[in-house]
Amino acid sequence: MLVGTRKLMTERGIEMKGALSAMNQLEEAGKTAMLVAVDGKYAGMVAVADTIKETSREAVSRLTDMGIEVVMITGDNVRTANAIAEQAGITRVLAEVLPEGKAEEVRKLQQSGKRIAMVGDGINDAPALATADIGMAIGTGTDVAMEAADVTLMRGDLNAIADAILMSRKTMGNIKQNLFWALAIMRWVFLSRRQGFSLHGSRERLWHSVRYQSC
């Protein structure tokens, strides 16, 4: 018995009369079709599918609205990959990528001048997670993926990606605001001392103003 893709069947010289049309229909529906041959002859096919999570399309939409391009890298064939991407609202797909090729695809994206965040949960995703500028592992995935990543998302919901990015942006905004006020106060103190002004009362009023702005 032999089970595999149409490529494997072709390499073994097994004819697949009547199977390709049904196979194409399954792939266009987002399913992966595996052909079965017995004694060198085509015997049937088995279709498997991973259903996308209900929140996936919402998460992709949120990321797109934030100005982030979402790219799907998968080992699925082109038809299946495109069907799944359409369900999730993803417009760019890199299909038929072997496990060892995911890291190379990440490098190619980096060479185009983009900063890449890779999200994955499987053992095969680990090299790509380590290669990306930011590796984000799903907490419900494998230990290998979490060890290779920079960040582990505790929820399996892909909305956690957008939430993490928003949180990091707000954190950076607070850091920049604090630096601005720190430098402004230092400059004000320096100029005040240089000009011989009394600092005690003015300094208290300034600190109250800074605290009010921070809140």
N, C-alpha and C positions, 0 to 999 in steps of 0.2 A: 504494500500500500504506500502511496505517495500523496502527501498533502502539501499544497503550497500555492504560490501565485501563478499567473499565466506565464510569467517569464520562466519560472522553473519548469512548467509543463512544456514550453517551447524548447527549452534546452534539452529536455529528455526525449524530445520527438513525439510527444503525445498529442494526438489530434483532439480538438475541443469543439467538434461540430455541434452547433446549436447551443453552446454554452456561453459564447461571448456576448450575445445580445442580452441574455438574462443577467450576466455578470455586470454589464454596463449599467443596466437599470438599477441594480443593487448599489453600485458605487455612486451613482448620481443621487441616490437617496441617503448617502452618507454612511453606507455600510461597507465593510471590508469583506470581499468574497474570497474564500479559499477553495481551490479546486481539489478534487479527490480523484486519484487514479488507482485502479487495481489491476495488477498483472499487465501493466503497460497500456491500459485503456481507460479513457475518461469514464468515471462512474457517477459523479455528481458534484455538488458544491455545498459549502457551509458558509453562511453569512453571519458575521458578528458586528456589533456596533456599540460604541460608547456614546451614550446620550449626554448632551451638554447640560450643564447645570442651568436651572431656571434663571439665575442671576447673571449668567455669562454675558448675554447681550447688553444688559444694563451696565455691567462693568466696562465693557469695551466702549460703549457710548460715552460713559463718564471720562474715560482716559482720552478718547478722541476730542471731547470738548475741552480738555485740559491742554490740548496741543501736542499730545503724545501719539506717535504713529505705532499702531499695533501690528506686529508681524507674527504669523503662525509658522513655526518650524515643525514639521512632522515627517514621520516615515511612511505615512499613508500615501497611496497613489493619488495622482492629480485629481481625478473625479471625486473620490471620497473626501479628500482634503478640501476641495472647493465647496462641496456640499455642506460640510461642517462649518467652514468659515462663513458661508452665507447665513447659516442659522445664527452664528454668533455676531454677525455684523463686521467681520474682519475682511478687509479688501486686498490685503497682500499676503500671499501664501507661498512658502517654500516647501514643496512636497517631495516625497521619495528621498528624504535625507536619511542616510544611514546613521546609526548612533554615534559613530566616531566623526561623522561629518557635521554634527550640530555645532561643535566648537569652531570649526572652520567657517561656517556660515556666520557665526557671531563676529569672527575676526573680519570677514568681508564687510559686514555692516559697520564695524568700527573704522575700517579703512576709508569708508565714504564720508568720514568726518562726524559721525554721530556718536553720542554717548549711549551705550546699550545697557538696558536692564533685562536680564534673562530670568524668566519665571519657570520653574519646573519642580517635579516631585519624584522623579524616578532615578534609578541608578544610572541610566543612560544619559540623564541630563547633567550629571555632576561635572564633566569636563567643560560643558558650555557655561554652567553656573560659575565655575572658577575663572573662565576666560572673560566673561562680561565685566563691564565697569562696576555693575552692581548685580550680584546674584541673589535672587529672592526665591527661597524654597517654601513650599506649602507644608505647613506643620503636620498635615495628615499623611505626608509622603514618607519616603525612605530616609533612614538615618544618614546614608551616604550623601544624599542630596542636601540635607540640612548642614552637614559638616562642610560641604564645598561652598555653600552660599554665605553671603555677607549678612543677610537678613532672613529670619524665619517668620512667616506669617502664621499665626496661631490658628486662624480660621481657614477653612477650606473654601469659603466664599471668595470669589475673585474680586469682589468689591473691596476686600481688604487691601488690594494693591493700590487702588485710588485713595483709600483712606490713609495709607502709609505715606504716599507722596504728598498729600495735602498737609499731613501733620509735619512732615519734614520741611515743607515750604513755610509753614507758619513758624516753625522753630527758627529757621534761618532769618525770617523777617524780624522776630524778636531779638535775635542776636545782633542784627544790623542796627535795629532801633536802639538797643542798649549801648552799642559802640558809638553811635552818633551822639547820644546824650553824654556819654562819658567824655568824649573828645570836646564836645561843646562846653561842658563844665570846666574841664582843664584849661581850655583856651580863655574862658571868662575869668577864672581865678588868676591866671597868669597876667592878663591885661589889667585886671583890677589891682593886683599887687604892684604892677609896674606903674600904675597911675596913682597909687597911694590911697585907694578907696578902703573904707571899712568893710570887712567881709562878713562879720558875724550875722547881722540881721538879714542882709541880702542873700547870704548863703542858705539860711533856713527857708526863706521864701522860695528860692530856686529849687531846693530839694523837694519841697511840697509840690511844686509845679511839675517836677519830673515824675514823682510818684503818681500824681493825678493823670499825667499823659500815659504812663505805663499801664495803668488800670484800664 
